[in-house]
Amino acid sequence: MLGKQNGVDKKACRDDSLCPKTPAQSKVRRTFRQWRRFAPLSPRRHLRILQLNSGREVNGAIVYTHLLVQQLVEMGHEVSVLCRPGFWLWDKLNGMRVERIGSSMNRHWGELRRVSAIVRERKIDVLHSHMSRAHMFGVLLKVMTGVPCVATAHNRHIQLHWRWNDFVIANSEATRRFQIRMNRVPKDRIQTVYCFSDLQRFQAVGDSTRQATRRELGVSDDQPLLGVVGEVVSRKGHIHLFRALPRIAEAFPNFKLAVLGRFKRDEASTRQLRRFLYNRKLFQRVIWAGRRSNVPDFFAAMDACVVPSIEEPLGLVAMEAHAAGTPLIVTNTGGLVEIVQDDVNGLVVPTKNPDAIADAVIRLLNDRHLRDRLVENGRFNVSERFSPRLLTSQVLDVLQNVSLQKSPMLARQRRSA
């Protein structure tokens, strides 16, 4: 909403010369304008969109699909969702103004024919797929119905189906480069549109929640609390953060580390981490919080969040930390360096480098001015570049353009207009 905020006229802020910003914020805004290069080929029109997501367990791609559907519906489009009945996305869509179509997306002739009939009956203009099985199913639906298919690449896998889509949306520039190089997607049929999170959930948390969450974790006000958020798997790099803990303990003997995300005690990666903590007498320093629905509360409780990933296609957790106002340390991999600029809105360290992680944590915890500056720039960065409405508009531009060029239904409408 435009208006005055903190004495600044938001309308005037459209002119850079009238809007007061720090040099770091100006740099973020210039970078944002360089990346914002999406424009519709023609005025937008009402679309009938079928979203396909084959996921079971909740993950970034499933949450993003849910949020994208919400945004598309609010913008006046007719959205149907093909997903697995009884799982997270199916339940979250209950009560929304969308049609849920249950399918396991097995590539059986009977199932393909059933869903193809639904696509024709609903007069779907464009298919939009997420996750591997849905991607392949979407391509086969395209062949059977003639309805164009757009696939969003949430991960970097070598797979055959990418070239068969009418268009590919990459969730980061790193993913776009991978798709062009490894899956041979033509450069004119792929574009980067960043995925997004529900940032308002993270911005709305107050100091009282911070104190309550720290009490729940058994962390006092004077204890530094670090956090790492994400499923405990090898590519997330937890082991490299854990190997930094002995040096962090020397500088801050009473620190705690909260590990948020799914883990299984019998998995090799988890056993390795727990064995390391036991051998280094650090077991009591780590809180295994597991998967939580109130992640924003934990961000508010943290003094710093570390993302030690070895490979990360995008890194939604970095956006969420920025929105929550949590100081951030990330590794220089994948999409993380497209979100975080070193010493501007976070600290960036090399991958697989425990000493660099320890140095960054110690520097951050010792410098309140640095933390405040990174938080301020991080909030500005996420609000400027990762607004759900802005990014949904960019997705919609892709769907609109592909449907106008490829959809037999819209082609007939244009000829008769």
C-alpha positions in Angstrom: 0.0 0.0 0.0 1.4 3.4 -1.0 1.6 6.2 1.5 4.0 7.6 4.1 6.0 5.3 6.3 8.6 6.5 8.8 8.3 9.9 7.2 9.1 8.7 3.7 6.6 9.2 0.8 6.4 5.7 -0.9 5.2 7.4 -4.1 8.3 9.5 -4.2 10.4 6.3 -3.6 9.7 5.3 -7.2 12.3 7.9 -8.0 15.7 6.7 -6.6 16.9 10.3 -6.0 14.0 10.9 -3.6 14.1 7.6 -1.6 16.7 7.5 1.2 18.6 4.2 1.1 21.9 2.9 2.4 24.6 2.2 -0.2 24.0 -1.6 0.3 20.2 -1.1 -0.3 21.0 0.8 -3.5 23.2 -2.0 -4.7 20.5 -4.6 -4.0 17.9 -2.5 -5.9 20.2 -2.1 -8.9 20.8 -5.8 -9.0 17.0 -6.5 -8.7 16.3 -4.3 -11.6 18.8 -6.1 -13.7 17.2 -9.4 -13.0 13.6 -8.2 -13.3 13.2 -8.8 -17.1 9.8 -10.4 -17.5 7.1 -8.8 -19.5 3.9 -10.3 -21.0 3.7 -10.5 -24.7 0.1 -9.3 -24.6 -2.5 -8.1 -22.1 -3.3 -10.8 -19.5 -6.5 -12.8 -19.8 -8.3 -15.2 -17.6 -6.5 -18.6 -17.7 -7.7 -22.1 -16.7 -4.5 -23.7 -15.2 -3.9 -27.2 -14.1 -1.1 -27.4 -11.5 0.5 -30.9 -11.1 2.5 -31.9 -8.1 3.4 -35.5 -7.3 4.9 -35.0 -3.9 4.0 -36.9 -0.7 6.0 -35.4 2.2 6.0 -31.7 2.7 8.9 -30.0 1.1 9.8 -26.6 -0.6 8.2 -27.5 -3.9 5.0 -28.6 -2.3 4.7 -25.6 -0.1 5.5 -23.3 -3.1 2.8 -25.0 -5.2 0.2 -24.3 -2.4 1.3 -20.7 -2.1 1.3 -20.2 -5.9 -2.2 -21.6 -6.2 -3.4 -19.2 -3.6 -1.9 -16.3 -5.4 -3.3 -17.3 -8.8 -6.8 -17.7 -7.4 -6.6 -14.3 -5.7 -5.6 -12.8 -9.1 -8.8 -14.2 -10.6 -7.7 -17.3 -12.5 -9.4 -20.7 -12.5 -7.0 -23.3 -11.0 -7.3 -27.0 -10.7 -4.7 -29.1 -8.9 -3.6 -32.7 -9.7 -2.0 -34.2 -6.6 -1.9 -37.3 -4.4 -5.1 -37.6 -2.3 -4.6 -37.9 1.5 -1.2 -36.1 1.6 -0.2 -32.6 2.7 -1.0 -30.6 -0.4 -4.4 -32.3 -0.8 -5.4 -31.5 2.7 -4.1 -27.9 2.5 -6.2 -27.2 -0.6 -9.4 -28.3 1.2 -11.7 -25.3 1.5 -9.9 -23.2 -1.2 -11.6 -22.1 -4.4 -9.8 -24.8 -6.5 -10.7 -28.2 -7.9 -8.7 -31.0 -6.4 -8.1 -34.0 -8.8 -6.7 -37.0 -7.1 -4.0 -39.0 -8.9 -0.8 -41.0 -8.2 0.3 -39.9 -11.7 1.4 -43.4 -12.6 2.1 -43.6 -16.3 -0.6 -46.1 -17.0 -2.8 -45.8 -20.1 -6.0 -45.8 -18.1 -4.9 -43.1 -15.8 -3.5 -40.9 -18.6 -6.8 -41.3 -20.5 -8.9 -40.4 -17.4 -6.9 -37.2 -16.6 -6.8 -36.3 -20.3 -10.6 -36.4 -20.4 -10.7 -34.1 -17.4 -8.3 -31.6 -19.1 -10.5 -31.5 -22.2 -13.7 -31.2 -20.2 -12.4 -28.4 -18.1 -10.9 -26.6 -21.2 -7.5 -26.2 -19.5 -5.3 -23.6 -21.2 -2.0 -24.6 -19.8 -0.4 -27.3 -17.6 2.2 -26.4 -14.9 4.1 -29.3 -13.3 6.3 -29.6 -10.2 8.5 -32.5 -9.1 9.7 -35.4 -11.2 6.8 -37.7 -11.6 4.4 -34.8 -12.3 6.9 -33.5 -14.9 6.8 -36.7 -16.9 3.0 -37.0 -16.5 2.6 -33.4 -17.7 4.6 -34.1 -20.8 2.4 -37.2 -21.6 -0.8 -35.1 -21.0 0.5 -32.6 -23.4 1.0 -35.2 -26.1 -2.5 -36.6 -25.5 -4.4 -33.4 -25.3 -2.4 -30.8 -27.2 -2.4 -28.5 -24.1 1.0 -26.8 -23.6 3.0 -27.8 -20.5 5.3 -25.6 -18.4 7.6 -27.3 -15.9 9.2 -25.6 -12.9 12.7 -27.0 -12.0 13.0 -27.1 -8.2 16.1 -29.3 -8.2 19.0 -30.1 -10.5 18.6 -33.6 -11.9 19.6 -35.0 -15.3 16.3 -36.2 -16.8 14.9 -36.7 -20.3 11.6 -34.9 -20.0 12.9 -31.3 -19.7 13.4 -30.8 -23.4 9.9 -32.1 -24.2 8.2 -29.3 -22.2 7.0 -26.1 -24.1 8.8 -24.0 -21.5 10.9 -24.5 -18.3 10.9 -22.1 -15.3 14.1 -22.4 -13.3 14.0 -21.5 -9.6 17.4 -19.8 -9.8 20.0 -18.7 -12.3 22.2 -21.7 -11.1 19.3 -24.1 -11.9 18.8 -22.4 -15.3 22.5 -22.8 -16.2 22.3 -26.5 -15.2 19.2 -27.1 -17.3 20.9 -25.6 -20.4 24.2 -27.4 -19.9 23.1 -30.8 -18.6 19.5 -31.3 -19.9 20.1 -29.4 -23.2 17.1 -27.1 -22.7 17.1 -24.4 -25.4 18.0 -21.0 -24.0 14.9 -19.4 -25.5 12.7 -21.9 -23.7 13.8 -21.4 -20.2 13.7 -18.4 -17.8 14.4 -17.8 -14.1 11.5 -17.0 -11.8 12.5 -17.4 -8.1 10.2 -19.5 -5.9 8.9 -17.8 -2.8 7.7 -18.4 0.7 4.9 -17.0 2.9 7.1 -14.2 4.1 4.3 -12.5 6.2 4.4 -15.5 8.6 8.0 -14.7 9.4 7.6 -10.9 9.5 4.8 -11.1 12.1 6.7 -12.7 15.0 7.4 -10.4 18.0 9.8 -10.3 20.9 7.4 -12.1 23.2 7.5 -15.1 20.9 11.3 -15.0 20.9 11.4 -15.2 24.6 8.8 -18.0 24.8 10.6 -20.1 22.2 13.9 -19.7 23.9 12.4 -20.8 27.2 10.9 -23.8 25.4 14.3 -24.8 24.2 15.9 -24.2 27.6 18.1 -21.3 26.3 18.6 -18.3 28.6 18.8 -14.7 27.3 22.6 -14.6 27.6 23.2 -17.8 25.7 24.0 -17.5 21.9 21.6 -19.6 19.9 22.5 -20.7 16.5 20.1 -22.5 14.1 20.2 -24.7 11.0 17.0 -25.4 9.2 16.5 -28.2 6.7 16.2 -31.9 6.3 19.2 -33.7 7.7 20.7 -35.2 4.5 24.2 -35.1 3.2 23.8 -32.3 0.6 22.6 -29.9 3.4 26.1 -30.0 4.8 25.3 -30.3 8.5 28.5 -32.2 9.2 30.6 -29.1 8.2 28.7 -26.9 10.6 29.1 -29.6 13.3 32.9 -29.7 12.7 32.9 -25.9 13.3 31.3 -26.3 16.7 34.5 -27.0 18.7 36.0 -23.6 17.7 32.7 -21.9 18.3 32.5 -23.5 21.8 36.0 -22.1 22.6 34.7 -18.5 21.8 31.2 -19.0 23.3 31.3 -21.8 25.9 27.5 -21.6 26.6 26.2 -21.5 23.0 23.4 -23.8 21.8 22.6 -25.1 18.3 19.0 -25.9 17.3 18.6 -28.3 14.4 15.2 -28.0 12.7 14.1 -30.4 10.0 13.2 -34.0 9.4 15.8 -36.6 10.5 15.8 -40.3 11.2 18.1 -41.7 13.9 18.9 -44.8 11.9 20.0 -42.9 8.7 23.8 -42.8 8.1 24.0 -39.0 8.0 22.3 -38.7 11.3 24.4 -41.4 12.9 27.5 -39.6 11.7 26.5 -36.3 13.2 25.5 -37.8 16.6 28.7 -39.8 16.8 30.8 -36.6 16.1 29.0 -34.8 18.9 29.5 -37.6 21.3 33.2 -37.9 20.6 33.7 -34.2 20.9 31.6 -33.9 24.1 29.3 -31.5 22.4 26.1 -33.6 22.6 24.5 -31.3 25.2 25.1 -28.3 23.0 22.8 -29.4 20.2 18.9 -29.4 20.3 17.4 -31.8 17.9 14.1 -30.0 17.4 12.9 -32.1 14.4 10.2 -30.9 12.0 8.2 -28.0 13.3 5.2 -26.1 12.1 6.2 -22.9 13.9 9.5 -22.3 12.1 9.0 -18.5 12.3 9.1 -18.7 16.1 12.4 -20.5 16.0 13.9 -17.9 13.5 12.9 -15.2 16.0 14.7 -17.1 18.8 17.9 -17.5 16.9 20.9 -15.1 17.2 22.1 -16.4 13.8 21.1 -18.9 11.2 23.6 -21.0 9.3 22.9 -22.6 5.9 26.0 -24.9 5.3 24.7 -26.6 2.2 27.0 -28.3 -0.3 24.4 -28.1 -3.0 21.3 -25.8 -3.0 19.2 -25.1 -6.1 17.7 -22.0 -4.5 17.5 -21.8 -0.6 14.1 -20.6 0.6 15.4 -20.7 4.1 17.6 -17.7 3.3 14.6 -15.7 2.2 12.8 -16.7 5.4 15.7 -15.8 7.6 15.8 -12.3 5.9 12.0 -11.9 6.4 12.3 -12.9 10.1 15.2 -10.5 10.7 17.7 -13.3 11.6 21.4 -12.7 10.8 22.4 -15.2 8.1 25.5 -17.2 7.1 25.4 -19.2 3.9 27.7 -21.2 1.7 28.6 -20.0 -1.8 26.6 -22.6 -3.7 23.6 -22.6 -6.1 20.9 -20.1 -5.6 22.1 -19.0 -2.1 24.6 -16.5 -3.6 21.7 -15.1 -5.7 19.9 -14.2 -2.5 22.8 -13.3 -0.2 25.5 -10.8 -1.0 28.6 -11.2 1.2 28.8 -8.5 3.9 25.7 -6.8 2.5 22.8 -8.8 3.7 24.6 -11.8 5.1 28.0 -13.6 5.3 29.0 -16.0 2.5 31.6 -18.7 3.2 33.1 -21.5 1.0 31.4 -24.9 1.0 32.8 -27.8 3.0 34.9 -25.3 5.1 34.3 -25.7 8.9 37.0 -23.1 9.7 35.3 -20.5 7.5 31.9 -21.2 9.2 33.4 -20.9 12.6 35.1 -17.6 11.7 31.8 -16.2 10.3 29.8 -17.3 13.4 32.3 -15.8 15.8 32.5 -12.5 13.9 28.8 -12.2 13.7 28.1 -13.0 17.4 30.8 -10.5 18.4 29.6 -7.6 16.3 26.1 -6.3 17.1 26.5 -3.4 14.6 27.2 -6.0 11.8 24.2 -8.1 12.8 21.9 -5.0 12.7 23.2 -3.9 9.3 22.8 -7.4 7.7 19.3 -7.7 9.1 18.2 -4.3 7.8 19.6 -5.0 4.3 18.2 -8.6 4.3 14.7 -7.3 5.0 14.9 -4.8 2.3 16.3 -7.4 -0.1 13.5 -9.9 0.5 10.7 -7.3 0.2 12.1 -5.9 -3.0 13.0 -9.0 -4.9 10.9 -11.9 -3.4 7.4 -10.6 -3.0 4.9 -13.4 -3.7 2.7 -11.2 -5.8 5.7 -10.0 -7.9 7.0 -13.5 -8.5 3.5 -14.9 -9.2 3.1 -12.2 -11.8 6.3 -13.4 -13.5 5.1 -17.0 -13.5 1.7 -15.8 -14.9 3.5 -14.0 -17.7 5.2 -17.3 -18.7 2.0 -19.3 -18.5 0.1 -16.6 -20.5 2.7 -16.4 -23.2 3.0 -20.1 -23.6 -0.8 -20.6 -23.7 -1.2 -17.9 -26.3 1.4 -19.5 -28.5 0.6 -23.1 -28.0 -2.9 -23.7 -26.6 -5.4 -24.8 -29.3 -8.3 -23.5 -27.2 -6.9 -19.9 -27.0 -5.7 -20.0 -30.6 -9.3 -20.6 -31.7 -10.5 -17.8 -29.4 -8.0 -15.4 -31.0 -9.0 -16.3 -34.5 -12.7 -15.8 -33.7 -12.1 -12.5 -31.9 
